[in-house]
């Protein structure tokens, strides 16, 4: 009985453990308050500098940001700016608080899915301490994912509560999620899944159930187009995703009125046939990726890489070697990992096949589709998996919590070990974020002190510049140099991007107009550019590159162990230019030629 002393004691124990999970999350991420700003953060700060009074936040609803429309998140940034200016601790504190709120929401949704209190606790812990979520929690620019997930989870929780007000409230919260980031756009699939599978509603009731979500989606699309000047559907490139969204939503609505039970009964005896079909599809994708050099092969490689990226970071408590594996989605290792991941997913589905009678797994499947569909072509950042990690945590929690006997004990030990490893990964990665913040701030201060007392003038060249080093964002932009005194150089250019990993780098003058960049223990981590804007020429081992740039001629070559880049400067470009380079984890000035 739910009111028995044993059940009450279990709930109290789980409640105490949930409190400890929240405290552990705060403790692990608290050092991130000192992480400072990196990468795209400075573009956001640049927009915040233009705020004069409270009403100015309305401009975020009337403009786009790199073809995105995310005004509500910018309002949250504006609140931080009003409280503390460009003090990074305030921005990171808000991120951490949102992550704690999201953890509690995942726990509450987990409790609504299972009669076992342990399910909610496991879901909350798996989400809170998910190693790959460090990017969303620590990086200020990932507030978009944090806030969208917060409103999305709140919408899902209100949806599970029932009642007309909660029904309408869920649609409003979904609208707020969309205004935070478009990653929540496919959630009506999950809402339809709840009505069809959990409530076993009729088709008309299911349509009525998802109507507030569709109204919110329509309102957002109109506001995005009319207010933000952005395509209502995100441009022609997103039409395949829109088609997939409509298909999935329509299919789930079509399964309402308990028609899904007929599909379940048809599927139940056909596990081996579907396993063979899945294996055949994976083999076909591998063959297309390996042998086809046209559009079909490119599409196969992309989808395999995305599958590997998502599966690895959603399940693995260890972050390495993911960053190097998925840095180049077209590389064979990326889509081979994807094929293995798809086979593993197929094995899990085969294992859960006997649970086809459980409507919760049908709903969780719909939720996973809803969270993964918007990112089905993205492998750039782990922040994209923040909302899907909530769906994955809920699924794993329900599975583990309802195991029995020895199997359950083994599963709980595996979860405990995974959480411990994830916690260690978070500690290490938070320190990497802190390093990136210090390095960026010190580099910006160095450049600004060199340009002072002038403001808004000067030609700055980074001969080498870090990008994504140590698995965190460490880009330098024009706006990066605005923080010390509100000034940006008139011209800022980069010759070589150093991506992902640090290697020993030495930069020297070899004559009055010749600069040599060398790297020992080279790891294919240099990227060059013809125009010093679009960096699209990776320097691979065995390559020789020769190109003309706005600064002068660049020649480069790499072997299996070393790389050498030579810049022959135009005399005109050299006049008044200040050169810097990144090496050994810091930015340093290049002295005058001898």
N, C-alpha and C positions, 0 to 999 in steps of 0.2 A: 504493500500500500504506500502511496506517495507521502502520507502523513505519518508513517511509522518512524520510530526513533532511529532506525538504521538509515532510512531515506533522508531524514532531516540531518543526521550526522554526515552523510555523504555530501549533501548540498553545502553544508558549512565547510567541509574540507575542501571541496572544489572552489567555493567562494574565496577561501583563504589562499589557495593556490593561484587563483586568478589575480588576486591582489599582489601576490609575490611576482607574478609574471609582469604586471604593469610596472612594479618597482624595478625589476631587473631590466626592463626595456629602457626606462628612464636612466638607470645607472649606466647602461652600455652606451647610450647615445648622448649622455650629458657632456662628455668632452667635445662633442661636435659643435657645441655652442661657440667654441673658439676657432671654428674652421674658416671663418672669414668668407670672402667672395672669390669665385673662380668662374672662368668661361663666360657663359651667357648672362650670368648675374649682372654684369656691368651694363648690358643693354637694357635690362629692366631698371636698374638704378638710373640710367640716363633718362628714361621716360618719367621716373618718379621725380626727378629734379625739376621738371616742368610744372609741378603742382604748386599752385599759389594758395588756394583755399579749398575747403571741403567740396564745393560744387564742381571742382575741376575733375573729380573722379568720373564724372559723367562722360568725359571724352573717351574713356576706355570702352564705352558702349557705342561710340561713334567712329571707331577706327579699327584697323586690323593690326596684327603684330606678325610680320613675316608670313602673311596669308593665313594666319590663324585668328580665331575670334574667341577670346577667353577673358572677357571683361571682369568677371567676378573674382578671379584669382588676382588680377591687377588691383582690384579694390582692397583685397586682403593685404597685398604688399604696401598699398598706400597707407593703410592703418599702421603697419609697422614703421613706415617712414615718418608718419606723424608722431609716433611715440618716441622713436630713438634716432631718427635721421639715418645715416649710413652706418650705424652700429650693427655689425653683423650678428651679434649675439641675439638681438631681438628677433631677427628674421629666422634664425635657427631654432630659437625657443618656440616660435609659432609652429614651425614645421614639426618639431617633436611633439607638441601638444596635439596637433592634428593626427599624428600617427598613433598616439595613445587613444584618442577618441575612436579612430578606425579600428584599433584592436578590440576595444569594448564592443563596438558594433558587430564585428565578426563573431565575437563570443555570443552576443545576443542572438544573432541569426543562427549560429550553431545550436543554441539551446532550443530554438523553434523547430529544428529539423530532427531532433532526437530526444527521446524520453530520458536518455542517460545524461546526467549533468557533465560527465567527463567529456562528451562530444564538444560542448561549447568551450570548455577549458582547452582542449587540444587544438581546436580551430584558432582560438585567440593566441595561444602560445606559438603555434606554427607560423601564423601570420606576423606576430610581433617580432619574432626572432628570425624571420626569414632572411638569410644572408644577402640575397640579391636586392632586397629592399633598401639596403643602405644608400643607394644612389637617390632614391626618391625621398628618403628622410633627411639626408645630410645636405644635398645640393639645393640651394635656395631656388634655382630655376625649375626644379622638379615639383614645386608647390602646385603646379597645374595638376599633376597626377594625384597628389595627396588630397587636394580639395575635391576634385572630381570623384575620387573614390569615397571620400567621406559622405558626400551627398548621395552617391549611388548606393552605398551600404545602408544609409538611413532610409532611402526609398524602399530598398528590399525589405528591411525590417518592418517598416510601416505596412508594407504590402502583406506581410505574414500575419499582421495583427487583426485584419478583417475590419469591417465597418465602413460606412460611407465616408466619414471624415478622413480616416486613415487611407482609404482608397484614393480620394482626391489629393490628400497630402503627399502620397507617394509620387503622384504625377508632378506636383510642384517641386518636390525634392529632386526628381529626375531632371526637371527644367534647370534647376540650379547646378546640377552636375554637368549638364551640357554647357552652361555658361562658364564653367570652370575649365573644362577641356572636353573636346569632342570624343575622347576615348570611350565615354559612356554611351555613345550613340546607339549601340545595339541592344541595350538593356530591355527594350520591349519584348525581345525574344524570351528573356528570363521571366518577365511578367506573364507572357502567354503560357510559358511552361508551368508556372505556379497554378494558374487557373485550370489548364488542361489536365495536368498530371496530379497535382496535390488536391485541388478542389473538385476535380472530375466534373467540371462545369459543362453546360451545354455550349454549343457554338455561339449562340446569341449572347450568353452570359460572358463567354470568353472575350468576345468582341467588345462588350461593354466594359469588361475588366481592364482591357488594355487601352481603352479609348482615352483616358487622361494622359497616358504615356505618349500616345500618338499626337494628341493635341499639343503636348509640351514639345514634341519633336518638330511639329509643324511651326509652332510659334518661334522656336529657336532658329529654324531654317530661315524664316522670314526676317527675323531680327538680324541674323548673321548677314543676310544679303542686303537688306535695306539700311541697317545701321552700321554694319562693319564693312560693307562693300566687298564681301567675300562670297564666292559661289555658294549657293544654298546646299549643294551636294559635295563641295570640295573639289570641283573640277572633273574633267573627263577621266583622269587617271583613277578616280575612285568609283567610277561607275560599276566595275566588276564587284566591288564590295557592296555597293548598294543593291545590286542584283542578288548577291548571296544573302544579304539581310532580308530582302523581300521574300526570297524563296524559303529561308528558314522560318521566318515569321508565319508565312502562309501555310507551311507544312505543319507547324505545331497547332495553329488554329484549326486546320483540317482534321487533326487527330482528336479534337475535342468531342464532346458528347460520348466519351468513352470509346471512341473508335480506336484509340491507341491500344486498348486491351486486345482488340483483334490482331493488331500488328504484333503485340507482345506474344500472343499465342502462336502466331505464325513463325516468329523468330525462335521461340524456345527450343524446338528440336533441330535447329539448323546452325548450331554453333560451329561445327567442323566446316561446313560449307562457307560460312562467312570468314572463318580463319584462313581458309585457302584463298578466298577472294582477296582478303587484306594482304596476304603474302604476295599474291600475284601483282597487286597494284604497287606495292613497294618495289618489287623487282622491276616492274615496268618503268617506274620513276627513275630508278637507278640506271637502267639501260638508256633512257632518254637523256638523263643528265650526262652520262658518259659518252654517248655516241652521237648525239644530235648537237650540231653547232648553230642551229637556227633558233627561232622563237620558242619552239616547244622545249628544246634543251635548256634554254635560258630560264624558262618558267619552271621546269622541273628542278633545276639547281636552286632557284630562289626559294621555292616552297619547301624543299628538303632542308635548306639552311635555316629557314624560319622555324621549321618543326624541331630541328636540333637545338636551336637557340632557346626556344620556349621550353622544351622538355628539360634541357640541362639546367637552366636557371630556375625553373619552377620546382625542381625536385632535388637537385644537388645542394648539400650544405656547404660545399667547397666551391669557391669562385674560380680558382685556377684549374685547368688551363683554358677556361672558356674565353677569356679576353683575346688570347692569341688565336684560338681555333676559329672564332666567329668574326675576327677583324676583317677578313676577306671572305664574304659570303659565297663568292664564286669558286673558291679553292676547293679541291676535292675533299679535303678533310672535313669541311663544314657540312657538305651534303651527305657524306658517308655517316657522320655522327647523326644527321637527321634521319637517315634510313634506319639506323639502329634504334633511335628514339621512337620512330613509328612502330617498329617491331615490338618494342617494350610496351608501348601503349596498347597495341593489339593483344599482347599477352595479358595485360591487366584487364582489358575488356572481356577476354575469354574467361579469366578467373572470376569476374563478377557476373558472368552470364546467368548463373543460377539465381541471381538477385533481380532478374527482370520483373518479378512481381512487385518489387519495391518502387513505388512511384517517386520516392525521393531521389533515386539515381537518375530517373528520367529528367526530373527538374534540374538536378546538378549538372547533367549533361547539357541541358539548354543554357544554364548559367555559364558554363565553361565556353560554349560556343559564343555567347553574347559578349564575353570579355576578351576572347581571343580574336574574333573576327576583325575588329578595327585595326589590329596590329599584325595582320596576317602577311605583311610584306616588310616588316621592320626587324632589323637585327642590330640597330645602332646603339641602343642604350637599354640597360636593365630596368630603368624607370617605367618603360612601357609595360612591364609585367607586374606592376604594383597591384592593379585591380585584378588581373587574372590570378595572382598569388592568393588573393582572398578566396576566390572560387576553388582553387586547388586545396587550400588549407581546410575549407569546409568539407570537401569531398573526402580527403584523407582522414579527417577527424571522425566523420560518420562511419567510415569503413573500420577504422581501428577501434573505436569505442564500442562497437557492437560485435567484435570478435569474442570468442569464448576460450576459456581454459588456457592451455599452454601457448596456443597460437596468439592469443591476446597478450600474454606476458612478453613473448618474444617481440611482438610488434611494438609494445610500449617501450621496451628497452631500445629498440632501433630508433624510435622517435626521440627518446631521451638523449641518445648518443648524437643524433643529428642536430638536436637543439644545442647541445654543448659545442659541437663543431661550428655551428652557425654563429654562436655567440663569440667564439674566438675569431672567426672571420670578420665579424662586425667590428671588434676591437681593432684589428689590424687595418681594416679599410678606413675607419674613422681617423686613425692616425695618418693615413695617406691623404685624406681630405684636408686635415690640418696642415700637413706639409704643403699641399698645393696652394692653400690659402696664404700661408706665409711666403712661399716662393713668389706668388703673383704680386702680393702687396709690396714685397721688397723690390721686385723687378720694376713695378710701376713707380715706386718712390725713387729708385736709382735713375730711371729715365727722366722723371720730372725734375730732379735736382740738377741733372745735366742741362736741361733746357732752361731752367729758371735763370733770370727773372722773367723771361719772355713767356707769353701765354697764348696758345693757339697758333704757334708757329713752330718751325723746325722740321727737319727730315730725319726720321728714325728708321733704321734698318736692323731687324733681328736676323742675323746670319743663320742662326738655328733657333727654333722655337718649339717648345713642348706641346704636344697634342695628345690628350688621353693617356698621359704617362702614369704608370702605377695604377691603371684601372680607374682613374678619376679625371675629371675635366680640368684642363690646365691651359686652355687657349688664351692667347693674347689678342685683343681687338683694339681698335681705336679707343673705344669707351673704357678700356681697362685703365688707361692713363689719366682718366678724368677724376679719379677718387682723391688723389693727394690735394689738388688745388682747384679742381673744376676745369682743368685744361686738357686739351688733346693736341697732339702734334698735328701739324698741317698735313704731313705725309707719313704714313706708317707702312712698311713693307717687310715681308718675310722671304728669305731665300730658300731655306730648307726647313720643312716640318719634321720634327723628331717624334714619331708616333709610338704609343703603347709602352715602350721600354726604354730605360736608360742604358746607353752604351758609352764607353769612354770617348769623349770628343775633345779635339784640340783645334783651335782656330788661330791662325798666324798670318801676318803679312809676308808675302814673298815678292818684295819689290814695292814700288810706290803706288801701283794700281792693280795689284794682284793679291787676292785673299784665298788661302787654302784651308779647307775644312777636312779634317781626317777623323776617322772613327776606327778604332781597333775593336776586336770582338764584335764585328758588325752583325746585326740581326735583321736585315731587310727592313729597317725602320726609318729610312729617309724617304720623303716624298717631295718632288720638285714641281715647279710651275713655270709655264712660258710667260704668263702675264703677272706673276706674283699675286694672283688672286684665286684662280681655280687650280688647286693642287691635285693634279691628276696623272702625275708621272712618278710612280713608285720606283725606287732604285733597287732592283733585285740583284742578287749575286750573279756575276757573269755578264752584267749589262754595261754598256757604255752609252752615255747620253751627251748630246751636244745641242744647245739651244740658245737663242737670243732672248734676253729679258729686258725690261725697262732699265735695269741697273747696268747691264752689260752682258757679255757672253759668259755662259756657264757650261763647263764640261765636267762630267762626273763618270766615275767607274766604280764597280764593286766586285770584290772577289768573295769567296766563301767566308773570309775572316776579316776583311778590311774594306773601307770605303773612302773615297777621296773626291771632293768636290772643289773645283777651282772657279772662282769668280774673277773675270777680267773686267774691271770697272771702266766705264766711260769717264773720262776726266771731268766732264761737265756734271755728272751725277755725284761724283765724289766730293765736290765742293760743298762744305757746310753740312755734310751728312754725318750723323753720329751712329756708330756701329756698336751693336751689342750681340751677345751670343749666349745660348743656354748650354751649360755643361755641368756635370757633377751635381745636379739637383738645384742649380741656382743660375740667375742671370748675371752676367758680368760684362763690363765695357771692353771693347777692343781698343787697345792703345793706338797711337799714331804710327804710321809706317816708318820704318827705319831708313 
